[in-house]
Amino acid sequence: MSDVQRLKEQLQQVSMEAKQAAGGLAGFKLRFTQHSAQVESLIAGTATGVDRDIAEILDAAGKAVEQAAEALEIASAGCKSYADQI
């Protein structure tokens, strides 16, 4: 097997795994958002500094998960595109 063929196979493998990971993160993000909303609902009336902090932390974490899923989708598409070209 040539180096080019091995590279192509590796790119296809990375693309597939990145896409699967992005899908897993999307499912996690949905569950995480639901649980975060419940936490925020339960602490909404108290509005202490710590409560606001945890709400901001949960929001930031949710956004980070979303960004990670998007980055994996981009990586997957990029690897697939490159593999198709070689």
Secondary structure, DSSP 4 states (H G I P E B T S, - for coil): --HHHHHHHHHHHHHHHHHHHHHHHHHHHHHHHHHHHHHHHHHTTT--HHHHHHHHHHHHHHHHHHHHHHHHHHHHHHHHHHHHH-
